[in-house]
Amino acid sequence: MNPASSSYVENYFCHNKFVGALLGTIDALGSFFYHNKKAKRLPTKVHKILLCRNDHLGDVLMLTPIISALREHFNEAEIHLVVASGSRPLLPHISGIARFHYFDISILNRENKAGIYKIGKMICQIPKFILTLRKNAFDIGIDFRPHLGNLLPLLGLCNIKYLIGYKTGGFGFFCNQTIIFNQNRHFIENMFDCIQPLIPDVDPKKYPIRLFLSEKSSKALIYNKKTLPSHYIIVHPFAGNPAKYWPLNKWNQLIKLMLENQACSIVLLGGHAEIHYIYEIIPKITPQCIDLVGQTSIPDLIGIIKGCDLFIGLDSLLIHIAAAYRKPCVIIHGGIENSEQWKPWLTESSLFTSPINCAPCRLKNGCDKMKCINDITVESIFTAFKTYFKSRRS
């Protein structure tokens, strides 16, 4: 078995054998009753396309190359996008979408609420969601989630003429065409596989991540030019999943080395939830180290990242914003996920991980030791930082 998938049960991207067996049974029965779905052909005329990416902010941003390709080849079609309600702050910066629809899968919901609340919220959304999509009568529907929590069971009830998705998250029998997900390729390349039936000769490398610079982001960029140094490096020590954190004392050591050895300014970014970590990371208050943790909105982040010289951080939304503006990146990546899937798209980057036999484990909370990220040395990251400075001066 491929080591990259060794922690999953056979045929499905899940760890629980019971869940895998249950999905296998459901799919076997569904394939019997829906066997005619595979024989259906693609519509000859495409007027409406539905895309589904009801995951997190970074996942939605990584869909923008797909939107660009579809917009280029189906310039008269109406493209709709299903996202989680938590993605709303990002949506004003994504162009090419006629309408957004919202649906919150309970297992993907990051609200600080009880599980029963999340399940109840999801169930209450179902009738309106199905009714709205049925009214739109989509020609093509594509679900880009290969794991548990896809929308195929609902999309199968929405009168979509031709449905494309992965079967590794279960319910693939609802699809007219299923796509094989390759865990050793970039996630964006895998998503392009989903639109190859529509655009056979599509070249993923032609389509970078794109962000629409809103009026707020433009104002933030102008404001930053007045208040921030003309040249600065972003350090982002946080991620949506705390299991992906690099030890805070190592960030402290890295920033000390950067300030002591190079004439540079550092801008520290993070959300409100990370404010209490800041005093463990910043060595001391200094004009060279600017703390903006918990002080930025999405438009602010876009403006700040667009103006930086270098981005140093973890696997998060912010590395994909940096990729959208082709900023060089130094990424510290643990072994929970395959780093090849999530590295910055089409931009210069140095990616650091500590290779061990159990990586990628794909366990949401990792393990107690987390050697895959804890063993990454401060010296290796500092060396990448110095290499960047040398190349800039030359």
Stockholm file with secondary structure:
# STOCKHOLM 1.0

chainA/1-394         MNPASSSYVENYFCHNKFVGALLGTIDALGSFFYHNKKAKRLPTKVHKILLCRNDHLGDVLMLTPIISALREHFNEAEIHLVVASGSRPLLPHISGIARFHYFDISILNRENKAGIYKIGKMICQIPKFILTLRKNAFDIGIDFRPHLGNLLPLLGLCNIKYLIGYKTGGFGFFCNQTIIFNQNRHFIENMFDCIQPLIPDVDPKKYPIRLFLSEKSSKALIYNKKTLPSHYIIVHPFAGNPAKYWPLNKWNQLIKLMLENQACSIVLLGGHAEIHYIYEIIPKITPQCIDLVGQTSIPDLIGIIKGCDLFIGLDSLLIHIAAAYRKPCVIIHGGIENSEQWKPWLTESSLFTSPINCAPCRLKNGCDKMKCINDITVESIFTAFKTYFKSRRS
#=GR chainA/1-394 SS CCGGGTTSCTTSSCSCHHHHHHHHHHHHHHHHHTGGGGGCCCCSSCCEEEEECCSCHHHHHTTHHHHHHHHHHCTTSEEEEEECGGGGGGGGGCCSCSEEEECCCGGGCCSSSCHHHHHHHHHHHHHHHHHHHHHHCCSEEEECCCSTTCSHHHHTTTTCSEEEEESTTSCGGGCSEEECCCTTSCHHHHHHHHHTTTSTTCCGGGCCCCCCCCHHHHHHHHHHHHHSCSSCEEEECCCSSGGGCCCHHHHHHHHHHHHHHSCCCEEECCCGGGGGGHHHHCSSCBTTEEECTTCCCHHHHHHHHHTCSEEEEESSHHHHHHHHTTCCEEEECCSSSCHHHHSCTTSCEEEECCCCTTCSCCCTTCCSSCHHHHTSCHHHHHHHHHHHHHHHHC
#=GC SS_cons         CCGGGTTSCTTSSCSCHHHHHHHHHHHHHHHHHTGGGGGCCCCSSCCEEEEECCSCHHHHHTTHHHHHHHHHHCTTSEEEEEECGGGGGGGGGCCSCSEEEECCCGGGCCSSSCHHHHHHHHHHHHHHHHHHHHHHCCSEEEECCCSTTCSHHHHTTTTCSEEEEESTTSCGGGCSEEECCCTTSCHHHHHHHHHTTTSTTCCGGGCCCCCCCCHHHHHHHHHHHHHSCSSCEEEECCCSSGGGCCCHHHHHHHHHHHHHHSCCCEEECCCGGGGGGHHHHCSSCBTTEEECTTCCCHHHHHHHHHTCSEEEEESSHHHHHHHHTTCCEEEECCSSSCHHHHSCTTSCEEEECCCCTTCSCCCTTCCSSCHHHHTSCHHHHHHHHHHHHHHHHC
//
